[in-house]
Amino acid sequence: MSRMARSPPRPLSRNIRMSRCECSLRHMTQVDQLRLADVEIRYGRRLVVVAPSLEVTRSSTTALVGASGSGKSSLLRCLSGLQRPSSGRVLVDDLDLTSLSPSRLARRRRDLFGIVLQDGGLVPSLSALDNVQVALDLRRIPRSRATARSTLDHLGLARLADRRPDQLSGGERQRVAFARVLAQAAPFAVLDEPTSSLDADSRADVVDGIRALSAAGCGTVVVTHDLELAASFDAVAAITRGHVTTRPGPTTAAEISHRIDGVR
């Protein structure tokens, strides 16, 4: 089990337990590792990120930290197949995602990843409930409607089930997107600042959900500016002057801050 849960956790908010993921755990694709190999991200001639190596194993939690504009979101998008790197490989076990056609990549991304983008990444024309359900339907997970509704309820979002994304606040959209990830229980989850717009109680729910994903076998990568949260993870990947280095956790917020600032 992830070291993120090494200390006795508080009772999970609104009953978010490991069983939240058990409904679709059996549908997880049987893979073990997500890895970047010699990845570079460029925009025009500008080299933004160099990631010689980054490994994410099932059940692990990895924080991705760095200054604003350092390329964290771009790297997260490369990890999940939403963006192709300028060079290098993105490997799930021995499968190189960068070698796949757009249609094959879309299918593999659907099966391998639960994704939360900064804006939530919800389908604008669908209700919150339908946004969660459609992800389950695409993976042919049974009882998708009931599972979607139950997951929203456990995150305290039942009252928002019939609202479209344009009727939700930024924080609410992020929480609905996170509910979708919880319900999917894919092998890997990539979350772009999932706690940034949340109050203390909602933040606690998301942190509990990350623990539940890890306990259920999901490898999770979280872009965050919350250094206390990052310090509790199994590994911290820091982008400093465009270069990615990874060190094992748990660690301290102060040590992470020094790494971001380039202090060795």
C-alpha positions in Angstrom: 0.0 0.0 0.0 1.1 3.5 -0.7 3.2 5.3 2.0 0.8 8.2 1.6 -1.5 6.3 4.0 1.3 5.3 6.4 -0.1 7.2 9.4 -3.6 6.3 10.7 -5.9 8.4 8.5 -8.9 10.3 9.7 -12.3 8.7 9.0 -12.8 9.1 5.2 -15.1 12.0 4.5 -18.7 11.0 3.5 -17.7 7.3 3.7 -15.2 7.3 0.8 -13.6 4.0 1.4 -11.5 1.6 -0.7 -14.8 0.0 -1.7 -15.6 3.1 -3.8 -13.2 1.7 -6.3 -14.0 -2.0 -6.0 -17.0 -1.8 -8.3 -14.8 -1.4 -11.3 -11.5 -2.7 -10.0 -12.0 -6.0 -11.8 -12.2 -4.0 -15.1 -8.7 -2.6 -14.6 -6.4 -3.3 -17.6 -3.6 -5.6 -16.4 -0.6 -3.3 -16.6 2.0 -2.5 -14.0 4.0 0.6 -14.9 3.8 4.0 -16.6 7.2 5.5 -17.7 8.7 8.4 -19.5 12.0 7.8 -21.4 14.1 10.7 -22.7 11.1 12.9 -23.1 11.5 16.5 -24.3 8.7 19.0 -24.7 9.3 22.0 -27.1 7.1 24.9 -28.2 8.7 26.1 -31.4 12.4 26.4 -30.7 11.9 26.8 -27.0 12.8 23.7 -24.9 10.3 23.7 -22.0 10.8 20.3 -20.2 13.4 17.6 -20.2 12.4 14.4 -18.5 15.1 11.7 -18.9 13.1 9.3 -16.7 9.9 9.2 -14.7 8.3 6.0 -13.4 4.8 5.5 -11.9 3.9 2.1 -10.6 0.5 0.8 -9.7 -0.7 1.8 -6.2 1.9 4.6 -6.0 1.4 8.3 -5.5 3.6 10.8 -7.3 3.5 14.6 -6.9 4.5 16.7 -9.8 5.7 20.2 -8.6 7.4 23.2 -10.0 7.0 27.0 -10.4 4.0 28.4 -12.4 4.7 28.0 -16.1 7.4 25.4 -15.6 5.6 22.8 -17.8 3.9 20.7 -15.2 0.6 20.5 -17.1 2.3 19.8 -20.4 4.2 16.9 -18.8 1.0 15.6 -17.3 -0.7 15.7 -20.7 2.2 13.8 -22.2 2.0 11.1 -19.5 -1.7 10.5 -20.2 -1.5 10.6 -24.0 -3.3 13.9 -24.4 -0.2 15.5 -25.9 2.7 13.9 -27.8 6.1 14.9 -26.6 8.5 16.5 -29.1 10.8 13.5 -28.6 11.1 10.5 -26.4 8.7 7.7 -25.4 5.8 7.3 -23.1 5.6 3.6 -22.1 2.9 1.6 -20.4 4.8 -1.6 -19.7 6.2 -2.2 -23.2 3.6 -0.3 -25.1 4.9 3.0 -26.5 1.9 5.4 -26.6 3.8 7.8 -28.9 3.8 5.1 -31.6 0.0 4.7 -31.7 -2.4 6.1 -34.3 -4.8 8.8 -32.9 -7.7 6.3 -32.8 -5.7 3.6 -31.1 -4.3 6.1 -28.7 -7.8 7.4 -27.8 -8.9 3.8 -27.0 -5.9 3.0 -24.9 -6.2 6.4 -23.1 -9.8 5.5 -22.3 -8.8 2.2 -20.8 -5.7 3.2 -19.0 -6.3 6.7 -17.5 -8.6 8.6 -15.3 -8.0 12.3 -16.0 -8.8 15.6 -14.2 -7.8 18.7 -16.0 -7.7 22.2 -14.4 -11.0 23.1 -16.0 -12.5 19.7 -15.1 -12.5 18.4 -18.7 -16.3 17.7 -18.6 -18.5 17.3 -21.6 -20.4 20.7 -21.8 -23.7 19.3 -23.0 -24.0 16.5 -20.4 -25.1 16.7 -16.8 -22.7 16.0 -13.9 -24.3 12.5 -13.6 -24.0 11.8 -17.3 -20.4 13.0 -17.3 -19.5 10.3 -14.8 -21.7 7.6 -16.3 -20.4 8.0 -19.9 -16.9 7.3 -18.8 -18.1 4.0 -17.3 -20.2 3.2 -20.3 -17.2 3.6 -22.6 -15.3 1.0 -20.5 -18.4 -1.2 -20.4 -18.6 -1.2 -16.7 -22.0 -2.6 -15.5 -24.5 -0.7 -13.4 -22.9 2.5 -14.7 -25.9 4.8 -13.7 -26.1 3.5 -10.2 -22.3 3.6 -9.7 -22.1 7.2 -11.1 -24.9 8.4 -8.8 -23.4 6.6 -5.8 -20.0 8.2 -6.4 -21.4 11.7 -6.7 -23.3 11.1 -3.5 -20.2 9.9 -1.6 -18.5 13.1 -2.6 -21.4 15.3 -1.5 -22.4 16.1 -5.1 -25.8 14.5 -5.3 -27.5 17.9 -5.5 -25.5 18.8 -8.6 -26.3 15.6 -10.5 -28.6 17.2 -13.0 -26.5 20.4 -13.6 -24.4 21.0 -16.7 -20.8 22.1 -16.4 -21.8 25.8 -17.2 -24.0 25.7 -14.1 -21.2 24.6 -11.8 -18.4 26.6 -10.2 -14.8 25.8 -11.0 -14.4 23.8 -7.8 -17.6 21.9 -8.5 -16.4 20.9 -12.0 -13.1 19.6 -10.6 -15.0 17.5 -8.0 -17.3 16.1 -10.6 -14.3 15.2 -12.7 -12.7 13.6 -9.7 -15.9 11.6 -9.1 -15.5 10.3 -12.7 -11.9 9.2 -11.9 -13.0 7.5 -8.7 -15.8 5.6 -10.5 -13.6 4.5 -13.4 -10.8 3.1 -11.2 -8.5 3.0 -14.2 -4.9 1.7 -13.8 -3.6 5.2 -13.6 -5.0 8.6 -12.7 -3.5 12.0 -13.7 -4.8 14.9 -11.8 -4.0 18.6 -12.6 -4.3 20.6 -9.4 -7.4 18.8 -8.2 -7.5 20.6 -4.8 -6.7 24.2 -6.0 -10.2 25.6 -6.0 -11.6 23.6 -3.0 -12.5 24.5 0.6 -11.0 22.5 3.4 -13.8 19.8 3.5 -13.8 19.3 -0.2 -10.0 19.1 -0.3 -10.1 16.4 2.4 -12.6 14.5 0.3 -10.2 14.5 -2.7 -7.2 13.6 -0.6 -9.2 10.7 0.8 -10.2 9.7 -2.7 -6.5 9.7 -3.8 -5.8 7.3 -0.9 -8.7 5.1 -2.0 -7.4 5.0 -5.5 -3.9 4.0 -4.3 -5.3 1.3 -2.1 -7.3 -0.1 -5.0 -4.2 -0.4 -7.2 -4.3 2.9 -9.1 -1.0 4.7 -9.8 -1.7 8.4 -9.3 0.2 11.5 -10.5 -0.9 14.8 -9.1 0.2 18.3 -10.3 0.0 20.5 -7.2 1.2 23.6 -5.5 0.2 22.2 -2.1 3.6 21.2 -0.9 2.3 19.7 2.3 0.2 17.3 0.2 3.1 16.6 -2.1 5.3 15.8 0.8 3.1 12.9 1.9 3.3 11.1 -1.5 5.5 8.1 -2.4 7.6 10.2 -4.8 8.0 13.9 -5.7 9.0 14.8 -9.3 10.2 18.4 -9.4 10.7 20.6 -12.5 13.7 22.9 -11.9 14.9 25.1 -14.8 13.1 22.7 -17.2 14.6 19.5 -15.9 12.7 16.8 -14.1 14.2 15.0 -11.1 12.4 12.5 -8.9 13.1 11.6 -5.3 11.3 9.2 -3.0 9.0 10.4 -0.3 7.7 11.0 2.2 9.6 14.3 2.6 9.0 17.8 3.8 7.4 20.9 2.2 10.6 22.8 2.9 12.8 20.3 1.1 10.4 20.4 -1.9 10.5 24.2 -1.9 14.3 24.1 -2.0 14.2 21.8 -5.0 11.8 24.0 -6.9 14.0 27.0 -6.2 17.1 25.0 -7.5 18.7 24.7 -4.0 20.7 21.5 -3.8 
